[in-house]
Every structure is written in structure tokens, then in C-alpha cells.
Amino acid sequence: MTQKLKLALPKGSLEEATYALMRKAGFNTSVNSRSYFPSVDDPELEVVLYRPQEMSRYVEDGVVDSGLTGHDWVVENNSDVLEICELTYSKRTKNPVKWVLAVYEDSPFKSVRDLRGKKIATELVNVTREYLEKNKVKAEVEFSWGATEVKPPKLADAIVEATETGSSLRANHLRIIDTVLVSTTRFIANKKSYTDPWKKRKIDNIVLLLKGAILAQDKVGLKMNVAEKDLKKVLKILPALKTPTLSNLSNKGWYDVETIIDEAIVRELIPELKKAGATGIIEYPLNKVIP
């Protein structure tokens, strides 16, 4: 029988971004909208969808061997799992998620110390209580089932809520007064599963490919033809992960130059390369970059 690694992917806001990342890493997954068991084109994987809030508990208990979830939920659940690596992607941007303490914009509260004896609504109850204890503030922490941003000032004096850009908080007339926790997505593993040589090797291979897909997100490949007389000028302009790759062309005195660069600088770089003598410039997308 084929050995299988049980892998949990996040259900909800991170779901589509995770599918896209998995595709770039080489794993094509598909799922019916009503199903929690995606199919994957790897016979060694058994995939299930869990809510990120619960996943670390299931990984700790050995229900699954591994999963992708936020560091915030590992901390909130106090889960005894291995955080194998950090994967810097999220539902909207590549920014980390910040759990912030926020109050209504016209409220008198300026710091956490002003919230003594007040009510704070949040989904991240345990982390919030630890934060208050660290700051020596006694306040009521109420679990929020959702729509947390609309609760101040009538249903709560403050909230602890996750944000990537702060736009939702601003739209609901909220003001951030402190950051409680910064979180990114992590690949986590059950401790016992990771002692199994086959499962450890499988996990490490998946992590390698996922990290390669993350690294490739902001980069593109660039290749061009350059005459020997222009080579120094072109190489002086051209950044690279290490050094550009040079290959002799069949036409004597010409080179094929290939490199990987940040996508953000391509529009400024290509005209400069053309001016320096590069021809036949090709830009192409990347799925993975493995250092």
C-alpha cells in the first residue's frame, strides 16, 4: 500500500490563496464547494480542510500529520506542535496579520491602561487575556462570534481584531492603540509524525516546494541576447540572485544572458538593458525559486 501523509489545508479566507500556492508548488488540488476533502494529484497525500482556528489542535492530537495555519491560532490554542516553517502569504496581501487593540475613533481611550474594568470583544480570547495580564490590566474579555468591528462603542469598549491593511477598521471608525500579536501562516507538524522517517522526508519536500513557490511570487525570469562588446554594460545593469547565467550562442561574439529579478523593477530595467545593447529580451513567470 502507498504510504500517505495527512495534510490539512485552511478552510475559509485563506482557502483560495492556499490552492494557488499549492499549484505553484506542483500540487494540483480541487474540491467541491460542499466538500471538505479536496482531491490532489499526489497519491502520497490525503488532504482535508479545517478551519484555521481549530487546525493546530487536530495536528497536535494526530488527527492529521501536518497543516497550514496561522501562528496566531497555534498560540491561541497553546498547541504543542512543530512550526516547520513560515510561509509569508495571506488572503489579500503579503503582509503579516496583525491582531490589534482598537477603540472607537472618538473614545477617550489612549492606551491599554485606560481599559481597566472595560469590556473587550475578540475571537482571540486567550492571547488577549495574556496580553492584559502582561500589561497588568484587569478587563472583561468577551468572545466575539463575528462582526467584531461594529461592536464599539455600544457593545464593547474595545476590540482585538486581525487586520492586514487596517482598511476595515478605518471604515468602521476604529482607531488602533496597540498591536497585540503579529502572525504569519506556518506549516505545522505533529511531533510524533515528524519522527517517522518517511513522513519527515515527505513534509520536508513539501515545505521545500512551498518555500520555493513563495520566493517566486515577486520574481520573474529575464533572458536576452547580448553582443560581446556590450556584455560589461549589460551585466553592470543586471541584478541577480547570485550572478547571471551566460551561454555562448552559435553566432560568434554573442551571448545568451539569463537571470532572475524582482518583478517590481522590470519596467525600469528593460529600457535600460535595451539601451545598453541587449536584444531579444524575454520576460517569463516563475513557479518556484529554490536557492
N, C-alpha and C positions, 0 to 999 in steps of 0.2 A: 504493500500500500504506500501511496505517496504521503510523505510527512507534510503536515500543514501547520502554518503559523497563523494563529487567530489575531487579526488586526482590526481594531475599532477605529472608524472614522467619525468625525463630528457631524451630528445631525443639526440642522438649523442654519444660522447665519454664515458659518464657515464652510458649509457643505459644498457649494459650487466652487469656491476658491480652492478647496482641497482636491476636488475632482480634477481641476485644471492643473494643479501642481503634480498630482499623481500621473496624469497623462504625460506631462513633460519629463517626468522621471522614468517613463516607459511602461506604466501600468494603466491600461485602459479599463475604467470601471463604468458600469451603467446600472441604473436602478429604476424600478417602477416608482412613481410618486407615492404610492401607498405601502411600499415595501421597506423593510429595514435591513435587507440582506442583498447588497449590491453584488453583481457578478463582476469578476475580474479575470483578465486573460493570463493569469498565473496559477497553475494547478497547485502550487505550494502555498497559496494564500486562501484564507477563509475570512471574508470581510463582513462586518456588521456595523450598523450605525447606532451610536449612542449620543445622548445629549452631552455636551462638554462638561456640564455641571456634575454629571454622575460618573463620567468615564474613569477617573482616577481610582474610584472605589472598586470598580469592576476589574481593573488591571491589578490592583493590589490583591484582590480576592482570588485572582487566577481564572476568572470567567473568560477573559481573553489574555493573550500573551503581551499585547502591546497596543498602543493607540496614539492618536494625535489630539491633544487638548491644551488648554491654556495653563500656564504656570499658576495663574490666579486660582483655578479650581483645585489644583494639587495642594496649594497652601490652605485654601478654604476647607477642604476635606481632611487635611492633615494626613494625606495618603503616603504610605511607606512604599514608594515606587522609585525606580531608577529614571531620572531625566537624562536620556541618552544624548539629546542634542536640542539646540534652539533652532527653530525654523521661523525666520522673520517674514511671515506673511499674515495677512488678516483679511477681513471681509471687504474693506474699502480701500485701504492704503497699505503701505509697508511700514507704517508707524506702529510702535508698540501700543498696546491698550493701556490706558491709564485709568485706574479707579480713583476718582477724585471726590473730595468732600465739597459739596456745593450747597449754596443757600439762595433764597430769592434775592434778586438784584437790589431791592430796596430794604432788605432786612438790616438790622443793626450789627449782625454778627460779622466779626472780622477774622477770628481765628477759632480753632477747635476749643480753646479755653472758654470762649463765650457760649458754648453749647452745654455747659453744666446744667443737668436737670431737664434738658430738652429732649425732643424725640427725633431720631434719625432713622430714615427708611432706606433699606438696601436689600439686595439679593445676597450680598457678600457679608453675611452676619458675623461669622466667626472672626474674619480678618478685621472687620470694623471694631468689634469688641476688643481685640488685641491692640488695635491702634489707639483706642480710647484709654485703655489701661496703661499703655506706654506713655501717653501724654497726661496721665493722672486726672482724667476727666470721667465723671460718672454721668452717663446719659442713657436714655432708653433707646435700645436698638430694636427696630421692628422689621420683620421680614416683609419684603415687597414682592408681590406676585407679578409685577409688571407696571408699565406706565409710571415708572418712578419719578420721571422728570416733572410730572404735573402735580406732585404732592405738596411741595412748598408753595405758599406758606400756610395753607389751611390744614392739610392732613399730616404734615410733618414740618419741623423747623429746619431740617437739612436732609440731604441725601448723600449716600456714597454710591456713585454710579460710574459705569465704564464709558470711556469716550476715546475716540481716535483723533478727532479734529476739534471737538468742542462745539461743533455747529448745532447739534441738537440741544445742548444746554443753553446756548445763546438764544436759540429760537423759542425756548420756554422761559426766558428771562431769568436764567440762573447765573450765579457768579461763583467761580471756583475759588476756594480759600486754602486748599491744601491738596497734595497728592498722597493718597493712602498706599497705593501699590502700583508698580509698573509690571506689566505682564506681556509675554510673547507666547506663541504656540510652541509646544515642546513635543518631541517624540518620547513617549514614556514606555517603560517595560516592566513586567512583573519580575521580581528579583529571582525567583526560582526558575522561571523560563529562561532567563539570561545566563543561567549556569549550564543549560543544556547546549552542548557544542553546536548542534545543527541549528537550533533556534537563534543562538547568538550570532552565528555566521549569517543567517538569513536577515536578521534585524540589522546587523552592521551593513550588509549590502544594500538594503532598502534605504537606510539613513544616508549612505554614500551618494545614492542616486537622487534622493530628495534634496540634499545639500547642493548637489551639482545643479539641479533644476532651479533652486533659489538663487544661486550665484549667477546663473544665466539670465535671470529676469531683466536685468538692466543693461545687458551687454549684447553686442552684435558682432558678427564676423565681418571682416573687411579684407578684400583681396584686390590686387591691381597689378598691372604690368608697368615696369619701370626700366628705362634705359640706364646702362651703367654710369653714364655721365651725370645722371640726375639722382642716383641712388643715395648719396650722402644727404642731399637736400630733403628727400622724402623721409628718410629714416630719422632725421632730426625733428621732423614734424610729428612723426607717428608714435603714439604711446602703445604700450603692450603690457600684457600680464607679466611677461619676462622680456623676451626680445622677439621681434617679428621673424617669421619663417621665410627664408629666401630659397628659391629654387631656380636653377638655370632654365631658360626657355630654349626652344630649338633654334630661334633666331639668335645668333651670336651677339653678345653685348646687351642682352635683355634678361630681366629677372621677373619671376612671379613673387610678389610680396604679399604675405598673409598675416593677419593679426586679429586679436580680439580687443575691442574697445568699449567704453561706456557709451550707450546709445545716446545719452544726452548731448554729447559733443560732436556727433556725426555731422550735423548740418553745418557746423562751423569748419569741421575738419576737411570734408570732401572738396570744397572750393580751393582750400589751401594746398591740398595734395595735387589737384589738377593744375594749379598754377606752378607747382614745383616740378611738374613733368610726368606725373602718374597718368596712365591711360587705362581704359577697360576696367574702371573701378566698379566692383560689385559689393553690395551690402547684403548680408543674409542673416536671418534669425537663428538663434541658438536654442536648443532644448536643455542642454546640460553643459556645465563647465566643471571639469574635475581637475583641481590643482595638482 
